[in-house]
Structure formats: structure tokens, C-alpha cells
Amino acid sequence: MTTVNSMGRPRVRLDSPAKTFATEKQRQAEAAERRARERAAQRRDHVDALAGRGGIAAVETPERIAKRLDRLTRYYTGEDVPQATPTAASGVLVEEALDRVSEWVDSDASADQVLEKIINTSDFVGVRYLDAGVAAARSIGRVNIRDSRGNLQGYGTGFLVSPTLLLTNHHVLPSAETARSSVIEFDYQDGIDGNPLPVQVFPLDPGRFFLADRERDFALVAVRAPAPVLAQFGFNRLFAAEGKAVIGEFVTIVQHPRGDKKQIALRENRIVDIPERFLHYSADTEPGSSGSPVFNDQWEVVALHHASVRAPQHTEFGGILNEGVRISRIMKFVADQDMPRNWRALVDEIVSAEQELATPSSSPRQDVVPREEITVRVPLEITVRLGSAEPRRAAGGEPVDSEAISIDPDYSNRRGYDPGFLRVHLPLPVPGPHVASIASEELRYHHFSVVMHTERALALFTAVNIDGRQSQNPKRDRDRWILDPRLPARQQTGERVYEDNPLDRGHLVRRLDPAWGPNAKTANDDTFHFTNCTPQHHDFNAGRTLWLGLEDYVLKNADNADLAVSVLTGPVLAADDPRYRGVALPRQFWKTVAMAKRDGGLSVTGYLLTQAALLDEFTEGEESFSYGAYRTFQVPVRRITQLTGLDLDAYVAADPLEQVEGTTLPRELIRLQDLIL
């Protein structure tokens, strides 16, 4: 039952104290199984009739056929499809629909024949079906259901239905408290090359919006992320109108079964019954699919999948029947609720916001009207699975994430680089006039910060505090790099540039540098954001022992008062860096290492990593690499200022090379003992 709290906000009133995910899921399954038993006779009649010559016309009412025909002919002739259910008489709707398609159907065709042709029960669909499906699937993610202590309770599926709101089941997110602890993961799937995509994780924001209903088993919740970041996934608009599906029509379900990578049960999943609030259909779904969208062939969401139940009388379904909640019923319920004005504005976006697809739009609709020459064949009973590994399971049987790297989606608890970490205050660099306009805001992580060059999509610099007294060494298992959801994806260099070549994802802040104190593991994992990554040749990245040892040498130096250092690192982003797959590859890297000395002073030393033979011959489109031997130099910090455009005045003032005459040229380091500290 939905009620309104003291603030005037809708909420869900549970009949007893907060239920676990498993309890709520079982409640919904039992109710669905009861409905399946009650409708067994009608469903059997529908299945038998669909197998005969009568087809859809033999099982559906004239009213539903008229509404469906009206919507389909509008869609395929380029007219706007209505949000509201048409109120005209069935005969009028049919006559208008036949007029719309008179050019591509026989003049004596009946409404039933036209409907059969458009619905494509011969298993042919237009090519745009696949293109539109890719776009629709982008907005679908895996819900990680967690309790107030952060313990994983299970997985569900959810999908964006507006620029802000996510739809899933009530039994997945039964309360605002559960939603507040849970997260949504997008792009948990394999790319077209078979490699995993970088996962993007976002917390939910029930404080901004949360509306749920047990009877209709839905939860609508805001996602906490900047609008431009969520826009990359698009959203699936919901329509309150009836007429989106009829008995006998095919549906497609995109889901995260058992919490696994995104998969699709493609089209040969037939609607066999339509009770008042629900759809019954055959489909290949599993636990974890709860909250998945059920699509028609036009990729409109017709139902919210919520249960799979036993149906032993239907051996043709494998003894399993699926149930989804009709979107028209959910939309009517939402529209009827009293809610604050700011909540109503978010609800209005479901039907009014301009829909943005996550992939380039397909051909105009008038070019994709079903005709005799349609060329894509969809075989019967096909299920396409993107990734098939069986997930590891916890003792209770629920799947758990086997990835070693686990990113905390609540970025509000990251404090970033601490300027007061050393005895002497040392602020972050300030971007100078030549780079200020393209520098991002400071991105704070556990014990380190990153400022991005938004045009080059690489770090302008990183800054980390290293505490040698509290350092830990979390086990490095399987790497999992992700994009930072606080920054648009186009301003980060992601997975594509590293595919099928000798390029490594080179850490700027080393993995173990921030891994100290109570947050050691989460700080370690934070270093696997693409913002902290720069393309580096494998031989270059794997062999730079001297470069990687600089921090440790300074950290353990006898004159270091606190076994602590603060380190800046970044690429030298030169205008003539060679381009590869749209990314300009840095040829040099710089670093400063700061420590508080025993006499109370500050020492900041600067370093440059370069190569004898750089990438001068490397141009856009070439797949070969030409790297020479890497060389490490100690350089005046002033030189780094010139190379980067950063204001490092506080660092220059503490550089011991400033006190040594004749140090304008770099000093090549053959061994760490050559450092001047």
C-alpha cells in the first residue's frame, strides 16, 4: 500500500518490519503462481487457438486489435504514437489504420490480416530491430541490492525511464532505506570484441525521488549522477496508452540473469495471456532478471518482468511461465498519486523529456515499414547470451561479484589529496592560463586526487599522500578498470585504445601508494579508475624499475622525518604527441616527490621519464610501435612548470636543485643513490 509521509512524500507502508529481498521475492512468486493457476484454462485455449488458422484474431477482442493496429500503423508510417489510450470507437480506429497503410497492403485485406503482417508472425523483422535494440539495451543495468550495512543481498535488473529515474521491482528495492544502500551498474557486459566493457556504477538517490508499490511490484527511484553522465545511456520512455501488445505477439527481455552479464532473450517469447494488470509470456529468464523491461518489436516497454513460476501444464514452455506487470497499469498508478511538485516534475519527464538514444539513430521510420523484401531472419526459440560464465555463489546461493576490484559508488566520502599531510603545507598545483580552461574540477579519491585535461581525456596531474607507517599490501587479483561517473565518458580515455596492441593501462598513482590506513583496500581499488591511467607501451610500463622506485627511496631516506611523502605525477601533454585511435599518446612523464625534513624544512624533487627514440614516426592509423630505451632524469621542478603549464611555485621554492649552481640541464639517474634530496 502506498501512503504519504509527514513531508507529503509518497512512501511504501510495509505490513510488517522491513522484509529481506528473499522474502519479498518469494511473496511475489507465490502471488504470480496463484494467478497462473487461476488462468490456466484461458491460457490453454489461447495457445491452442494461436496454433490454429485463426491466429491472433481468434484469441483477442476487437477492441484490443483495434488499439494495437492504430498504434502500429502510426509507428510504421512515422506518425506520433499517443501517450493516452485512444478513445475513438474500434471501427473508427481500424478504418483510420487501414487508410494509413493502404499503399503497402492489399485493398481487400482485413484488420486481422494487416495486424498479422505488421506483427511479423512469420519471424521476419526489419534490420532496424537490431539497431534499436542496441540503443534500448544501453539504459539497462544490474542492481546491486545491499542492506544498511552494505552487505550484498542479491541482484536485480533496472532501467532508466527518464533522464533521472530508474524503474525496477518493489521486491528488488522494497524501501527507500534499501535503495539508499544499493547501486546500479551500467555496461556490465561484454563488448563486440568479447572483452568486458568498463563498468560504470552509480548510487541511488531515494531522497530525491522514491515511489514503490507492492501490489504492482514496482519501484521508481532517482539515480545520483550528473545529467550529462547519465545521458550517455539514454532511456526507455514509458507509454501509459494501451495497445502496445496483444496475445500472440512476441516480446524480448533484456536482463542480468542471476546477476550475470547483460543478456537477451530474443523475440521468440510469446504473450499467451493478458490478465488485468499483468502479461503472461514464455521466455528464458532466471533469478536476477527481476526488474527487466519486456519489449515489443518496436522496442516499447510493455511490461516490467517480475516473476517466473511453474506451469507444468505447459510443456511447450518448459514448464515455466513468466509474468510481467503491464506498464499501462504502472503509469496509471503513478499518475494518480499525490506528490510534491518537485517529484511531479520528475514524473512528468517520463512522458515529456526528449528521448535520447545511446547509439546513432536508424533510418527514418518511413523507410522501415514492413514489406515483402525484409531480410533479417530470427529463428524460433533463440536466446542470445552476452557472456556465459557461471557466477561464483555465496553460501546462501546468491551470486556474488568475483571481481577483485570493487569501487565504492559513494564518492562523497573521498577526501582526496591532503595539502596538510606533511609538516609543511603543500597545496595542489594551480593550472596556469594556458591550461586553466581545459582543466577539470578536482576528482577526489581515497588519499589522492586527479585533475583531468578534458580535451586530451588524460590526467593533467595526480596528487597522492603516502604514509609509510600505515602502508598495506592488498592482494592484486584481477584488474577491473572503470570510468569515473562524475566526468563525461568523452573526457576519459577508456578501454578502446588498449585493445589488441602492446599498450598497457599505466597507473599514474601507483596501486599501493594510497593503500594505507583503514581505507587501504578501497584506496587501492580507486587507482583503477581510467582517470588514473595513461597509455604506455608494455615494455616501457613493465621495465621502468628506477622510475617506480623513486617514491620508495625518498620515503625511506634517513632525512625523512615522518616516513611520509606527497607525490605529483602526470604525462607531458605535448602538442606534437603522435595520435593513435583518436588519442594523442604521451612520450614523457613527470613526477615530483615531497618530504618533510628533520630540520623542519621541505624538500621537493622533480623527475622526468623519457626515451632515447620517441614516437616521431607513429601517426594516426598505424598499428606498430617504435619505443627506444627509457631514461630517468632528475630535473629542476621549474622545468616541469614549463612543460606542463602548472603553477608549482611552492614546489620550486623547496627544490634542492635551486640551491645548486649549474643545474639547468637534466641529470640522468643511473641509480637511486644519484638523487639530490
N, C-alpha and C positions, 0 to 999 in steps of 0.2 A: 504494500500500500504506500502511496506517495503522500507525504504531508509537507507542511511548511514550517520552518523553524522560527525562532524568535526574531531572526533578522529578516524574515519574509522570504527566505530562500527555500526552494523545494528540497526535500530530502527523502530518503527511503526509511520507513519505520519497519524495523525487523520485529517479528513476532516474539523473539527471544534474544538473548545476548548474541553478540557478533558470531556468525557462523563461519566455519572454515570453508575454504574453497571446495574441498571434497564433499562436505555436507550439502552445500548449495547445489553443486553439480549433480549429486545424487537425487536431490529433490526435483530438479528439472527433468532428469532422465525418467523418474517414476511417473511424473505427470505426462510426459510425452508418450511413454509406453501405454499408459491408460487410454490416451486419445487414439493411439494406433489400434488398440484392440476394439475400441468403440466404432471405428470407421473401417474395420476390416472388410465387411460385406460391400460397402460402396467402392472401396479401393479395388477389390477383386473385379467388380463389374466394369470399372474404368479400364483396368489392364486388359480384360478380355475384349472390350469394345475397341480399344486402340489397336489391338492385334487384327481386328477385322477390317472390312472395307469402309466402314463409316468414318474412321479416323477421329479427328478432334471434334467434328460436328456431332458425333454420336455420344460424346460424353460431356460436352459443355452446353451451357444455356445460351440462348440467342443474345441475351444482354451482355454476357462476358465476351462472346465472339465479336459483337459489335464494338465494344470498348477496345478490344485488342486490335481489331482491324483498323479502327480510327487512329490508334497510336502508331501502329507500324507504318501505315501509308503516309502519315505525316513525317515520320522519321526518314523514310527512304526517298521522299520527294523534297526534302530539305525544309519543310515547314517546322516551326517551333512545336515541340511537344508540350502539352499543357501540364502545369503543376497540379491542377484540380481535376477531379473526375468529371468528364463531360456529362451535361445534364440533358442533352437532346435525346429524343426517343431513339430506340435501337434502329428502326427503319431509316431514320434520317442519317444516323451515323454511318450506316452501311452504304447508303446511296452516295454520300459525300466521299467516302473512302474509295469506292469503285471509280468515281469520277477522277480522283487524283491519279490513279494508276491505269487509266483507260488506254494509254499509249503502249503499255507493255503487258497487257493481259487480253485474253480473248473477250470479245464484246459480250458473249453469252455466258461467261464464267460466273458461277455463284459466289456468294460471300465465303462459303466454306472452302471452295476450291482456291480462291485467292489467298485465304488465310494459310492453307496448307502450303501453297507455293512460297509465300513470304517467309514462313517459319522454317522452310528448308528441311522438312522431314525426310527428304531424300539424302540427308547428310552432306550436302554441299553448302559451303558458306563462302562469302567473299574474302579476298585476301586481307582486306582491312580489318577483318575479325581478329587476326593475329596481331596486327599493329595496335589496334585499340586495346587489346588485352594486355600488351606490354605496358601501355600507359596506365591502365586501370590497376595493374598489379603493383605499381610503384608505391601507392599510398597504403599498402597493406603491410603490417608489421607484426612482430611477435611480442606479446605482452608477458613480461616477467612479473608474476604475482608474488608479492612479498608481504610479510606481516610487519607489524610496527617495529620489530627488532631487526628487520632486514633479512629474515630467513625466507628462502625460496619455498613457496607453497605449490607452485605448478606453473604451467604455461597456458596461454590462450592466444587468440588472434584478434587483432583490432585493425581498423582502417580509418583514415581521415575522411570526413564527410563535409568539411568546410576548411577554410584556411587555418582554423584554430581547433576544431572539435574532433574527437576520436570516438568511434562507436564500437562497442563490444558487448558481451553479455553481462547481465546482472550477476550471474553466478561466477563470472571471472572477476569482476570488481563490485562486490556486494555493498560496499560502503565507501564514503569519502576517505575514511581512515586507510582502508586497503589501497585505494587509488593513490593516496599521498605517498605510500611506501613503494609503489610499483613503478615500472618504467616501460616504455615502448621502444623496441629495437627495429629500425628500418634497414633494409638491404642485408638481412641475414639470409643470404642465398649465394649461389654460385653465379659468376659472370658467364658470358657466352663462351669464354675460353676454358671453362671448367674450374677456374680458380675462385676462391671466396672473395666476395666484394668487401670493402671496408664497412664495418657495421657502424651505424650512427644511432646513438642511444639518447633518449630524452626523458626527463621526469614528467610526470603528470601533474596537473595543477587544479585539483578539485576546489581549491579556494576561489578560483576564478569562475569555474563552472563545474557542476556535477549534478546530474539528474539520472535516476535509475528507477526501474520498476520490476518487481519480481514476477508479476503475472505475465508480462510481455518479455521478460528476461532480457532487458537491455540496460546498458549504462552508457551515458554520453558524458564525456569529460574533456576538459581543456588540456592541451599539451603545452608544457612550458618550454618555449623556444621562440626566437625571433621569427617574425612572419617571413622574411626573405629566406631563412634557412628551411622552414617547412615547405615553402613554395616549390622547392626542387622535387618534392614527391607528388605534387598535385593533390587532388582529392576526388572522391567519387560522390557526385551530387545525388541527393535523395529526392525522390518524387513522391508526393502524397497521393497522386492520382492512381486509381485502379486502372486495369488494362495493360499492365506490364507483363503478364504471363497468364497462360491458360493451361488446363490439364492437357497433357500430351506434348507440351513444349519442352525443349531441352534447356538445361541450366549448367553453369560452370561454377566451380567453387575454388577459390584461391585461398590457401591455408598454410598453417605451420603445424602439421600433424605431429602429435607427441612432442611438440616443441622443437621439431627438426627444422631444417632449412625450408624456405618457402617452396611449396609445391602446388600443382594444379590438377584437379580432377576435371578433365576437359570434355564438356558438352554432352557426351552420351550419358547424361544423368536426367532421367525423365520425370517430370512432375506427374504424379499419379493421383493426387487428391488435393483439394483446396478447402479445408475447414475454414471457419470464420476468421480466425486470427493467424492461421498457420498455412504453410505449404508442406506437403509430403512428397519426397522425391527419393529416387535411388541415386546413390553417389558413393564414391570411395573417400570416406572421412574416418578420422581416428581422434582419440583424445588429444587436446591441444588445438583442434580445429574450431572449438567453441569461439564464437565471435567473428567467424569468417563471413565475407559477403557472398551471397548467392546471386550470380549474374544471369540475365537472359542473353540472347545472341547480339543484342545491341549494347551490351556491357552496362546496362542499367541494373542497379541493385534491386532485386525483387524480394529478397528475404535476408534475415540475419540468422545464419546457421547456429543452432544451439544444442542439438541432441541427436544421437544415433541410438536406435532402440531395436530390440529383437522383433522380427516379424517372420516367424517360422513358416507361415502360410505362403510366403513369397520366396520360393527357392530361386526364382529368376533374379532376385536382388541379392542373392547370397544370404538370405535370412535376416537381412538388416534393412531397416527403413530409416531415412533421415528426415528430420523436422527442422524447419526454419520459421522464424516469426516474420509475418508479412510486413514489409516496410510501410505500406499504406496505413497499417494499424499503429505502428510505432509513431509515425509522423502525426497522425490524428491525436494520439495521446499527448505528444509533446506540445502541439498547438493549443490544446485545451488547458494547459497548466498555467496557474498564476505564478509569475516570477518577476524579480526586479527588472528594471529597464535595461540594465547592462547585460543581464542574462538573455533577455528577449532579443537584444541586438545581435548576440552571438548565434542564437537560434535562427534568426532571420537570414543570416549568412548562408545557412544550409541550402536555402532555395534561391537566394538573390545574388550571392557572390559569383563573379565571373569565373567559370571553371577554367583552370589551367592544367593541361596535360603535362605529364613529366617527359614525354617524348614529342618530337615534331609531329604536328597534326597530319592526318592522312588526307587523301584526296577529297574534294567536295562531295557531299552526300549524293548529289545528283549523278555522280559518276559511279556510285556503288550500288545502284538499285539492282536487286537480284534479277538476273537474266539467264537465258539458257546457256550462255558461254562461261558461266562461273567455273573456276578452275581448281579450287582447293578441295581436296577430298579429306574428310575427317572420318576415320574408321570407327566402327562401333566399339564401345566399351574401352576407349583408350584413356589411359591415365599417364600424364607426363609428370615425372618427378625430377625436380632440380636438386640433386644431391640425395644420396640414398643411405648414408651411413647411419646405423642404428645408434641413437644417443645413449650415453652412459646413464645409468639409473642409480638413484639413491636407494637406501634401504627400504623406503616406503613404496618403491615402484615408480615414483615420479622421475622423469628425465631431468638431468642436471647438465649444465653447461660444462663441457670438458675442456674449454679453453683455459690456458693458464693465465692469460691476461684478462683482467676483469676491471673495466673502467667504471668508477663511481659516477653516476649520471648527475649527481647534485654538485654542480660546480661552485655553488655559493660557499662551500666550506673550504675552498682552496685559498690560502693566504698569499701564495706566490713568493717571489724573492723578497727577503727582508733586508732593507738598507742598513738596519742597525745590528745585523748579525755579528759583525766583527766589533772590536772595541772602538773603532773609528767609523763614523757614519759614512757610508758609501752608496750614493743614490744610483738609480738606474740611469743609463745613458739617455741623453735627450736627442732625438732626431734633429739634425740641422736643417737649414732652409731648403736644401736640395732633396731631402727625403721626407720631410715632415708631412707633406700632403698624401703620401702613399703608405705611411706607417699606420698599422692597425692600433687599436687600443691594446693595453697590456693584457695578455691572456695569462691568468694566474693558475698555477698547478700546485701540487704539494711540494714546497721547498724550492720551486723555480718558476720563472716567468718567461714568456716568449712574446716578442713584438714582431709582427709579420710585415714583409714587403708585399702589399696587396696586389701589385701589378705583376711581380715576378712569382708570386704564390710560393715563396720560400721565406724562411725566417730572416728578418733583418738582424736580429741578435737574440740570444738566450742568456739568461742570468740565473745562476744556481748557488745556493748556500750548501756547503759540505761540512758536516760535523763528524770528524774522525773519531770522536769519543763514543758516539752513539751509532756508528755505522753498522749496517747489517748486510747480509748477502742472500736476498731471496732467490730461490731456485729459478733458473731460466729454463722454461719448458718450451712451449710452442708460442712463437710470436704471433701477435694479432694487432695489426695497426688499424687505427680508426681516424676518421676525420673529426675535427673539433666542431660540435654543433653550434658553437657560438659565432662561428665565422662561415660565410658562404663557401660552398664547396669550390667555386671557381677561384677563390683566393688561397687555395691549398693545393699542393701537388700530391695527388693520390696515387693509387695503385698502377694506373695505366702505364706510366713512364718506366716502371720497373719490370714489365712483363717481357719474358723471352730475350733477355740480354744480360750482360755481365754487371749491370748496375745493382748496387746494394742500397738498402734503406739505411743511410748512415746517421746514427744518433749524433745530435749536437750536444745536448746534455746527456752525458753517459748514463747508462741504465742504473748504475749503482750510486751515482753521485748524490741524488736526493733520498736514497734509501736508508734513512736513519730515523731513530725515534719511533714513537707509536705508529706513525703513518708510513713506515718503511715499505710495506708491500704495495699500498695504494700509490705511493710516490714512484716506486719502481714501475708500476703499470702506467702511470701518467706519461712516462717518457715514450710510450708507444703511440702517441698522437702524431699524425703526419705533420703537424706544425713543428715538431721537434726533429724533423727528418730532412735530409738533403741527399740528392742522388750522388753516389760515389762509386767509382769502379771497384769491383770486388777485390782485385789485387791491392788497390790503393787503400780501401777500407780495412782489409784484413791485416795489412802489413805495417801499419804506422805505429809501431810499438813506442818509439820515442815520444811521438805526439801524445799518445794516450797516457803516457806515464808522467806528464808534466804536473798534473794536479797532485798526484800521489807523492811526488818528490817534494813539492813545496809543502804539502800537508805535513810531511814527516820531518821537515827541516828543523834543525836544532833551534833555530831562532824564531820558530813559530810559537807564539805564546799560548795559543788555545787549541791546537790541533784542529784548526778550522780555516777554511778558505772560501772566498767567493769568486766565482768564475764567470766570465763572459765568453761566449763563443758565437761565431757566425760565419757565413760564407762571404767572400768578397764578391759582390754582385757587380761585375763589370759590364759595360755596355757592349763589349765585343765577345762576351761568352758565347760559345757555339750552341746552337739550338738543336734539340732532339725531341721529337714528338711534341712540339709546341712548348717545350720547357728549355730555358737557357741554363746550361749546366755550369755551375761554378768551377773555376780552375784553381782557386786558392781559398784557404780558410784561415781565420784569425782567432786568437784567444788572448784573454788577459786573466791572470791569476793574482788575487789579492790576499794578503795575510796581515794580521796584526803582529808586530814585532814585540819582543820582550821589553824593549825600551819605550813602548807605548806608541811608536810610530807605525806608519802604514807602508807596506811595500806592494807595488803593483807592477808586474812584469808582463810584457807583451810578446806574442809569438805569431809566426806566420808559417803555414804549411803550404808548400808549393811544389812544383815538379820541374825537372830539367827540360822535358819535352811536354808541352801542354797540348790542348786540343785544337790547335790552329787549323788543322785540316778537317776537323769534324764539323760538318754542316748539316742543315735540316735534311732529313730523309736518309742519311747514311746509317747503316746498321753496324759499322765497325767502330772500334775504339783504338786510340793511339795514346797510351799513357807512358810517360817516362818515369824515372826513379823519383820517388817523393823525397823532399828535403825539408827539414825543420829549422827555422831561424828564430833567434831572439831578436826582436826589433823594438825600437822606441815606441811607446804607446802612441806618441804623436803621429807616427806613421800610420797606425791603424785608424786614427781620426781622419787622415787624408784619404785612405782607401774606402772608408765606409760612409763618410758624411755624418758621423755621430759626434755629439759634443761629449768629450771624455776628459774635460778639464780636471776634475777631481782625481782621475786616474793618472793623467800626465804628471800632476804635481807629486805623486808618490812613486814615480818610476825611477829606480836607481840609475838607469842609463842617462837620465837628465843630469846627473851629477858627474858623469864620466865624459871626459873630452874625447872627441873623435868617434862618436858612436852613431853617426848619421846613417851608416851603412848597416845592413842586417848582419848578425853574427850567426853563422851556421853552427848548429849544435850537433856534435858527433856523439856526445854522451851527456847524460843529465848533469854531471858534475861541472859542465861548462857554463851552467846558468849563472848569471849575476843577479843576486837577490838583495 
